[in-house]
Amino acid sequence: MTTLLIKNGLFIDGNGGEPQKDAVIVVKDNQIAYVGPETAYSSSGEEQVVDAEGGTILPGMIDTHVHMMMEFSPVAERLETPFSFMYYQAAKYLETTLKAGITSVRDALGTDLGVKKAVEEGLISGPRLQLSINALTITGGHGDGYTVSGREVDLLPSDYPGMPSGKCDGVEEVRKKTREMLRAGAEIIKVHATGGVLSATDHPEFTQFSQEELETIVEEGRFRKGVKVMAHAQGAEGIKNAVRAGVHSIEHGIFLDDEAIDLMIEKGTFLVPTLLAPVAVLETAKETGMPDTAVQKSKEVIEIHKASIAKAHKAGVKIAMGTDAGVMKHGTNLRELGLMTEAGMTAMEAIVASTKTAAECLGWQDRVGTIEEGKLADIIIVNGNPLDDINLLANNENITTVIKDGKIEK
């Protein structure tokens, strides 16, 4: 049995309370065995001491919206890349994400069951994965790779073993597609309930799928396997349709109105802001070959997006951290926390959104998200105090130690 003794740091447990000094965390194998004052712990002398050196000890961070199989790149580059190469790229993306302090993620489309198995069996390093497999989308909607040239250019390949195409129209087709995703190993169903910034033939405010179609998707997940639904939803009408249908979380939420916010509070729906996504589109447009339509729409939505998230936070909507990593480079995830504070959250609220609330969004609150006895040992150590400067988390050099499942990964 391996025992770690983590000490000599400011301790933030993820619950939102006052940070603690002089606390120690004891890890036995992959679980947290003790959390409390060092004076109350009887050391055997055989523990491996992990010295935080005056830094801050936090739960492993959780990103509830990533795409581990991709980083946006120019169309020509995608066309010149062999199919299987994306798996080797993903191995690097996963490792980079873990070393940035992200120990669990919810993949919002594109990652199949084999990648999760490779991580779980230790073939590759990466965060704990919750999969959606592929997103359900309407013909001509967000996720349909059709371009004005008449050809389809998808961000990621689909319709290969383990990765069903997500395109579907009408109640019976969405029912079947939901079942196909469940069969392929989906632990959460992803649906595009509105248009998006990156899609060529729609706009974020366009509504996709009827109320009946959305309700059918939710029903199939709930009654067949108890699987919940996450909805890419940016326009107000599409957001409200999704919430009324019973989706578990709204992704992006750019054009939230008061009615949508009230509905989300009433239903207990999570909001995953991904404030970094449109910012990253503008920053990387030239390098990655972002289409002009995406650049134009990003410029349109950035301030509206921030105002919507600020309004939702002030009203009391449950906010879980998510980034849309893959649209931007993996490993830059924790920039999101600084953007969340710009939208009105305190530094501690942003940390809780990235730990405790994010774990609740994944349904993993009994396993991860806070540093408590009996939970899995997902712990990071950071140079400095993020409560004084939340943006220090965005610098991966400041993430000095990453422990996932009791194993020191960095």
N, C-alpha and C positions, 0 to 999 in steps of 0.2 A: 504493500500500500504506500503510495506516494503522498506525502503531506507537505503542503505549502503554508508558510506563515507570512502573510503580507502585512507590512507595518510601516510606520514612519511617514504617514501621509494624511492629508485632509480627506475625510471619508464622506462621500455623498452616496446614499444607499439607493436613490432612485425614487423614493416615495415623496420627495418634495419637502421634507423636514429640514431642520437646521443641520448643516454639516457638522461632523464630529471630529475632534482631535483626540489623539492617543487611543484610537480604536485599532484593533487588529482583526484580520479575517483569516480564518484557518480553512484550508481546502484539503479534503481527504478524497483521493481518487478524483472523481469528477463532480463532487458535491461540496457545497459550503457547509462546514461542520460547526463553525463558531463565528459569531460576530459580536464584538463587545470590547470592553476595556482590556488592555493588555494585562493589567494587574489581576484580573479575574480568570486569566487563562493559565493553566499549568502546563508549561512547556516540557516536552520529553527530551528536548535537546537534539532530536533527530530530524526536526523539520528542515526543509529547504527554505531559507529566509529569502523573501523577495522584498527588498528595501525600496520604498517609494521615493526616498531621498527628498522628502519635503514636497513632493508633488501631490496630485489629487487622485484618489482611488474612486472609480466609478463603475457602475454596471457596464457590461458590453453594450454598445449602441445597436439599435435595431432600425433598419431602413425598410419601410413597408411598401416601397414601390421601386423596384429595380428591374433591369433587363440584363441578366448576366451573360447572355450569349452575343452581345453586340456592343460596339461603340460606333456611333454614327460616322460614316465615311462617304466619300464621293461615290456616285453611282458607278463610274468606270472601274474604280477599285473593287467594288463589290462584284461586278461582273467578271473580273479577272481572278477572283479568289476561289480556289477549289472548295467544294462543299465541306469536306471534313476538317479543313483548316480552322473553322470557327470553334471547334471543340478545344483545340490547342490554345487559341486566343482566350477562350473562356476560362481555361485553367489559370492563366495569368491574371485575368480580371478578378477571379475569385480570390486569389492570393493577395492581390493588391487591396481589395476591399477589406479583407480580414485584417491586414496589417494597418489599415487606416482606422481600426477600432470598431468596425462593424462585425458583430459576431452572429447576427441572425438577419435574414432578409426574406421578404416576400417577393417572389419573382412575378412580374406583371405580364409576362408572355415571353415565349421563346426558348425556355429552358425545359428540357425533357427529363424523364425519370432516371435515365442513365447518368446524368450529371449529378443529380442528388445522391445516387448510389455511390458514385465515385468519391464524393466528399465524405459520406457517412462511413465508407469502408477505408478511408485514409489514403486512397490512391492519389488524391490531390488535396491541397489545403484550401479551405474556404469557409465562409460563414454557414451556419445552419440554414437550410432552404425550405421555404414553403412555396409550392408550385401552383401556377394557374394553367400550365401547358401553353395554350394559345387563347387569344381573345376572340369572342364572338363579335362579328361586325356585319352590317348590312351591305348589300351590293351598292357600291358608290359611296360608302361611308368611310369613316376613320378606320384604317386598317385594311382597306381595299387598295392594293397597289396599282390600280389603274391610273394611267397618266393621260394627259391630253393628246399624246402621240398615238394613243390607242393600245399601247403596250403596258403590261403589268411589270412594275419594278418594286418588289416588296423589300422592306427593311431587313427581313429575315426569311430564309426558306421555310416553307411549310408543306403540309401534305406529304410527309415522308413518315416512315414507321416511327411511332411514338409522338408525332407532331401533326395532328389533324388540322386541315384548313379550318379557319373560323368563320368563313363567309356563310351566312344563312339569312333567309327571309321567310316570314310567316311563322305561325305558331308551331306547326309540326316540324318545320326545319330547325327552329331554335331548340325545340325539345330534343331532337335527335342529336344536334351538335353538342348540347350540354351533356348528353349521355356519352358521346364520343370523348369529350374532355375528361369526364369522370373515369371512363374506361382506360384512358391513357395515363391516369394517375393524378389528376387535378385534385388539389387539396383546398382550392378556392376557385370559383368560377369568375373569369374576367369578361366583362361586357363593355362595349363601346356604346354608351347611351347618348352621346352627342358627337359632333364633328370635333376636329382638333387643329392644333397649330401646325403640325407637320404634314397633315394630309392635303393632297393637291386639289381635290375636287369638292371640298366642303369647308365650313367655317365652324369655329368653336361653339357658336350659338345655335347651329343646326341641330334639331332633335332627331335621334335615331332610335329605331325600334318602337313599336306601339306599347301602350300600357299592358295589353294582354300578353304580348311577347315577353316583356320584362318579367311579368308575374309568372309566366311559365318557366322561365329560366330559374327564378328564385325557388319556385315550387320543386323543380327537378332536383336542385341541389339539396333542399331541405328534407324532402321526403325519401330520397333514394339513399343518401349517405350523410345527411346532416351537414353538407358543405355549404358555406356561405358565398355571397356574391360581392365582388368589388366592381364598381362602375366608373370607368373613365367618363366623367360628366363635367362639362365646362359651361354650357349654357343653362340659364335658370330653368327653363321648361323641362329640359332633359334631366336635370338634377332632381326636380320635383317628381317627375315620373318614376325615376329610379328609387327615390326614398319611399314613395307611396307603394311601390312594388315590393319593398322589403329588403333592399340591398343593405349589405353590412357596412360598406364604406364608400364614400364619394372621393374619387381621385381628381385632384386639381381644383375644382370648385371655383373657376375664375369669375363667373358672372352670378354669384349668389345674390338673391334678393331676400327681403325680410321673410316672405312666406316660406322660402326654401330653408332658411335658418330655423324658423319656428318648427317646421316639419322634422328637421334633423334632430332638434332637441327633444321633440315629442317621441320620436321613434328610437332615440339613442344611437343614431347613425354616426359613425366616425367620419372625420374629414382628414384627408391626406393632401396637404397643400402643394407639394412639389414646386415651391417658389423658385427653385434653382433652374428649373427646366427652360422657361423662356429667356431667362438671363443668359444661360449657357448657349442658347441658340444664337443670340446676338454676338456673344464673345467668340464663338468658334465658327461662325458662318463661312468665312472665307476659307479657313483651313479644312473644313469638313465637307464643303460643297453643299451647304444647306440651300434648299430652293428659295428663290426670292419670295415666294408666297409665305414660307415659314418665317422669314425675316420680317416681312411686313406685318404678319399677324402677331409676332412676338412684341414688336414695337407697340402695337395697339393694346395688348393685354397686360403688360407688366404692372403698370400702376393700378389698373382696375383689379388685377389679381391680388395685389398686396392689400388694397382697401377691402376687398371681399373677405380675405382671411382675417384681417383686423376686426371687422364687424362680427364675424362668426366667433372669434375668440372672446370678444367682449361679451357676447350673448351667452357664452357657456357651452358651445359645441365642443365635443371631444375631438381633440386634434392629435393625430399620430404623425410622427416624422416620416416623410418619404421624399425621394429626390427625382425619380425618373432616370437614375444613373444608367448610362448606355446612350442616352441622348447627349450626355456629357461624359467625360472620362471617369471611369471607375476609380475610386479612391479619393475623389473630391467631395464625397457625400456630406461630410460634416460642415461644409460651407452653408448648408441649409439652416443650421441653427442660428447663424448670424442673421440671415434673412428673416427668420421667424421673429427674432427680437426687433427687427426693423418694423415688423407688422404688429408690434405691441406686446409681445410676450416677454416676460422677464427671462433672464438667463436660466434660472431654476425651472421655470415652466417649459422652456425649450428642451432642457435635459430630461425632464419627466416625460415630455412628448416623445422623446427618442429612446426611452427605456420602459418605464412602467406602462404608459398608455399604448405605446407601440406593441408591447407584449400582449396587452388586452386585445388590441386590434387583430393580432394573429391567433388569439385564443390560446396563447401559451403562457398566460400570467402565472400559472402554477409551477412553471419550469424556469422562466427567465424574466428579465426586466428589472429586477431589484436584487440587491445583495442581502439575502436572508438565509437563515439556516434551513437546509433541506433542498434549496434550489440548486440548479446546475451552476457550476462555477464559470460564469462568463464575466470577466473582470478586466478593466483596462486601467492603466496608470498614465497620467498626463503631466507633463511639465507645467507648472504654474497652476493658477486657480481660474477655471473657466467662469466662475461666478463674477470675477472681476473683469474678464475679457473673454467672452464666449468665442470670439473668432480665433483664439489660439488653437481650438480643436481642428480648425481647417488646415493647419499645417501638420502633415503626417509625421514630421520630425519630432513634434511635441507628444506624439503617442508613443511613449517609451516602452510600454509593456502591454501585450495582449494575451489574455488567457481565455481559451475557449474550451468548455467541457473539462476543465481542470488541467489542460495541457498548455504550457507556455508556447505560444506561436510566434512571439516577437519579444 
